[in-house]
Every structure is written in structure tokens, then in C-alpha cells.
């Protein structure tokens, strides 16, 4: 229904601007004061720099056209300084809008905007050298929710986890396990290479290996066995934790596979064939400065050992070769400087670097109230994602991770996340959904059956009811914009705002009463419940029908 108004605004703006001028799309918002109207548009401010005219002058001209073209849905149109266009809509618009949401139900907010476009979304990709920690968890939730939102808009999404199972970090894991194996048996054998990882999971792996290793005379074959066993053990734990957290992948892609099938060698040969490498000081360098990077990069050392960057080039070339329209990576903020060199390599290989987008996820700082929780992965003193989910609950973890943009650092208060009160934002939102279910339950005791409600178009919506419904009508456009801009955190902000309006309406209004308006108020509640459930589903959060705190208010 909002699309109808937006199209009319766009048509009026285009007519005023004239042919051949590319204009920004109109948006509407709900004004802070209901006296200003049902919706307001700032289209004039977007057009002003394009047309080089004052916003107030543009707004007046656009409004003059809309008074004719939008007369069927708009009751009054006001232009206010410095250039806002405010709309008061006819009652028929609200009835049509209510019908539209109720008819679409679980499909409300979905669209086909992304149909025909394929997205490869790679996220987490934590080294298989230890359990998933809370930093990885934030990227996991971001990737999972973004995938859900993109699918809801018609995109074909492949969720991928890149396993860094080659190189020194996994060998260090193997030696860490071997060190623990020796220590646990008081065996004093000097190692040629120290281990780097600590924590209880290292002891779990060495204990599981106990029956397959000799007490002494550990050779290279044993080291390979230990390393492979340790990686598989850690990966099994990662899969289990993510699966329990309802984060699933379509493909687990092995870095080791890139070496075994010759992909890394072919990528280097491809760069060489394009004159994009040089030999210097016995090493092979990628000439990445030719493609916008700040300096050239080593891809093969003097020793002949390939760098991590070499396999990353091969991996991204593999992804391009699979024919996706969009490649989206979610990386930790510490990898920010890595993107230019990857894009440079793709340019050198003849791929369009703009098809690759990277979302950088900032750190998570855990607290218990005002007290910080210390974390050190190498010392084995860190909170795993499983620890956090077990203590705070999966719903709270998901919601809290998305309360701020992924580009901002996040403070996660574990004690707040555990609270069963409206101080806890996820509880606040879930409480609203359960509250509506409670209203329906109470209505049933008064003879109102929600599934049998009739929409009576002679009902006059109050200002509060229109405000509540107007926020529900913004939902489809919001989801489409979140998909386009890749900003899932905006959905949590929207829910908190919507629920705030709902709770105020509930406080001021007796939904179930003896008057004929009860039926229509229940339909409005059903509309809000649809939006809440659909949004929570995109977030991967449960929408409870009952919560203990609600038992105290049967009268509404």
C-alpha cells in the first residue's frame, strides 16, 4: 500500500523535473507528531541539489500535482518549511492496508526483487584451531540473518564456510596437542616446533588420541595424523555449536582442496600469464600496486612456501568462476587492509572487482553489568559462542549482536541479556508478541474468535491506530532496503520502535470491549502480530505465544 503513495510521489517529482533527469526514489516516514499527518516525505530535499532549486519551491510544485493524482487515497496534503510534504490519508486507505497485510500473512514483507540473482555469502570462516568464540558469533548472526533477508527478497543465496585447514596455524594446532600429550604423561621429549594453542579443548583432543600414539618416537607421519585428527575434532565441534544455534551452511569449502586440485598453482600461473608477477630476491611477488593496492605482495617465499594470500587468490578466483552475481564476504575488522589486495588480484585475473563486497565486523566486548569479561584466545581464557548461548539464550544473543551496525564495536552485557524484564530488548519485543496472543485468548473467553473476525470498513481508525498500522506498512520497504544496503541491524531498531507504539496503544486502549469496534481492534492486533512474527523469523528468534509475565493482565 505504501508503494502506491510512493509511486504517485515519484511520478509527480519526475513530471516536475522533466525528461532526461535521473531522480532519487521517494521515501516516506511517519512524522514524530501525529498532528503533522500520517506520513511525510522529504523528496524535495533530495531533488534540490539535482534541480538547483529551493526545497520549499519543489515541495509546493510536487504537492500541487499530488492533490490531483493522489486524491483517491489522500485526504489532505500540506507543505511545511523548509520543504516537507505531509499527507493525511483517507480512511479507505487504512482499510485497504489492513486487508493487504492480513491477506499476505506469513508472506508479508517478502518480495521477488532479487529474483534471478545469485549471491554467494561467505561468513565466519574461523580457523579450525579452536572453538567458535563470541567475535565469530557476531559474524555468524550477521551472515545468517542477512541470508534470511536476501532469501525473503527472492535472491538465491548460497551460505559458505571457508575452512582454513592448510598452513602453519593447523600445524601449530597439531604440535599443541602433541605437547599436551607429552605433558599429560610426564614425557620429557624436546620438540622441534612449539605449539601455540591452549585451553581445555586441547586436552580433550590429546586424550582422544591417546590410544593411537606411541609413548615416544613421534615421527612426521604421526604429526600429520595428530594435525588431521585435531582439525576434524575442532570442526566437528564448530558444526555442532553452529547447528545448535540454527546457523547452517550449504557448503564447507576446504582450503586444502585448493592445493590438492592445483587451483593455487593455476592462479599463480594465471597472474604470471598476464604479466602481474615478478621474481625478486628468490621470491615471487604479485604486482598489486598496478591494480590499486598500496604495495606489491609476496605470494611465494624464497623457501618455496606459498603464502596465505596465494590460496586466498585461488579461493576467490574459484568463487568468481562459479557464476554468482554477487560475492559477499563477512570478515573481522582486523582484515580491513586485506580487501585491496584481494580485489587487485581479481582485477589482474580479469574479474570485475565490484562484484565482491566485504562487510567488516567490529569487536564484541563482553561485560557483566559494568565489569568487563577478559578474553585471550591463545591463553585459553575466552568465552565461546556456546558458553554465551548457554548462559544468555540464543534469542538474546542473536538480538544483542544485531543491536548495532556491524561497523561499530558492540558491548554485550551478559547480565542484561539474561533479564526477564522489559529492560532486555529481546524480551521487550517477544513480550509484545505474546501479549497479543494473550489478548486473543482473553477475547475467546468473551466470544470473539480471531479466525472468524470480519473487517467492517465503516470503522474509523483513531490517530493511535493509524500510527500503529503505519509502522506496519513501512515493514516491506524496510526489508527491501535492508537487503539492498546489507544492514540487518535496522530490523532490531524497527521492532523496538514498533513495540513501543504497541505498548502505548495497549496502555491507552481497551482492545476487547463491549462495543462493535472490538472486532476491528482485534484485526489490528492480528496485523501487528503478523509483522512481529515475520520479523522475528528473519532474525532467527522465536515468537512465543505465552510468557509468564503476561499472566498478570487478562483484562485487556
Helices and strands as residue ranges (DSSP letters): H 2-17, E 28-29, G 34-36, E 39-41, H 43-51, H 55-69, E 74-80, E 84-89, H 91-104, G 105-107, E 118-122, H 134-152, E 156-163, H 168-184, H 200-209, G 210-212, H 220-244, E 251-254, H 255-260, H 263-273, E 277-280, E 283-286, G 288-291, E 297-300, H 308-321, E 326-332, G 333-338, H 339-348, G 353-355, E 356-361, E 364-368, E 371-372, H 385-392, H 394-401, E 410-413, H 414-418, H 425-445, G 450-452, H 463-473, H 475-485, H 489-508, H 518-539, G 548-552
